[in-house]
Amino acid sequence: MSVTVRPIVVPCGLILFSLLAVVPRSLPGQQPERKRDQAVTSPEEADSDFRIQGEYLDQVRLPDGRLAYMGLQVIALGDGRFDGMVYPGGLPGAGWNRSHKSAVQGETAGSLTELQGDEYLVSIDSAGDSAQLHTVGGERLGALGKIHRISPTQGLAPPPGAIVLFDGSQPTQLDGAKLTTDGLLMVGCATKFPVQDFRLHLEFRTPYMPCALGQRRGNSGVYIQQRYEVQILDSFGLEGLHNECGGLYRQTPPDLNMCLPPLSWQTYDIHFTAPRWDAAGNKRHNARLTVYLNGEAIHDNREVTAKTGAGKPEGPQPLPIVFQNHSDPVHFRNLWIVLRDAPATVPSPAAGAAPSVCQPLPDCGPTRQWRAPVCRPRCRLLRW
């Protein structure tokens, strides 16, 4: 199941996910290390909790009689336990106003998963196709259907002049490159050439690790010049901190958490301008970057004041890009880069897109896919 993304008020030409904020994941109790670190890399191998986890969205009737969209994100914590967040107006980056949200927590008992918070009660059937939403007082608001968003830049073809790093064939422009048995690029490789100013496109997929927490949950990163890390992590449903997906590691959080659920293909489109140095080796201008996660700008011409985390010290000598190996099976596809000699204006993926408000089809079935940026919503039944 899969869906498209792009900034819009109501789901349709949905922009891919946005800042999902969620309650902190509670510790999964006394579990052996082996289970906490177990990583699943295909939906066919996932447990029953995987069907429940994900995004839900639809129009409901509020207690005052008004119709309004509500979004729900549900995060698997292992052993039938879940955290979740209810978003009035729609999902992050797709209708939610980035202000009020309401946490829910719960677990699966029998054929029903029930989550409860201060404002809402949620019940999800065992198939994970829909979620019933009630007020905490028991008044039914409506049903939210499961959706699967797809980044609008997924599958983006390299433009003329791009260097293809990986397109499914042998990655001749990467050092240390290894492929999975099904032809995906593994972590732990680096470009064979140093970089200065560039535009980079890559698609990544984090594993499903419901019992893992924090930095142990699908960790990797894009290390620009081996100095500046744009974090990769399974941060679906989290606050969007500097050490989570989209963060400039330990330096700057993303403006919005646009992280999709694990095992979803996600996209980074990174525009980087290297620091400027004088002849004496003094830094005159900091690095700047613009980052789109799943088509949404999470850093807009952001100034990078220093190297991030464990990155190499800053200096005038350009270095390669490293796709970090943090021991988790994060996989990549469709990597290409356009090198440029001077800073350039960074165009927004949303430029020329459809109007910001568009309505979904009235009945798309229990599983829906939204594709942006066109305002003619496409909705179809999907399955893995």
FENDA-V77495 format. One record per helix or strand. SS is the DSSP state (helix for helix, strand for strand). FROM is the first residue (numbers start at 0). LEN is the number of residues. If there is no record, write none. Layout:
ss=SS from=FROM len=LEN
ss=SS from=FROM len=LEN
This chain:
ss=strand from=4 len=1
ss=helix from=32 len=4
ss=strand from=39 len=1
ss=helix from=42 len=3
ss=helix from=48 len=4
ss=strand from=53 len=8
ss=strand from=66 len=12
ss=strand from=80 len=8
ss=strand from=90 len=1
ss=strand from=93 len=2
ss=strand from=101 len=8
ss=strand from=111 len=6
ss=strand from=119 len=6
ss=strand from=129 len=6
ss=strand from=139 len=8
ss=strand from=150 len=1
ss=strand from=162 len=4
ss=strand from=173 len=2
ss=strand from=178 len=1
ss=strand from=184 len=2
ss=strand from=188 len=3
ss=strand from=194 len=1
ss=strand from=196 len=9
ss=strand from=207 len=1
ss=helix from=213 len=3
ss=strand from=219 len=5
ss=strand from=227 len=5
ss=strand from=247 len=1
ss=strand from=251 len=1
ss=strand from=265 len=8
ss=strand from=275 len=2
ss=strand from=282 len=3
ss=strand from=286 len=7
ss=strand from=295 len=9
ss=strand from=318 len=1
ss=strand from=321 len=2
ss=strand from=330 len=10
ss=strand from=366 len=2
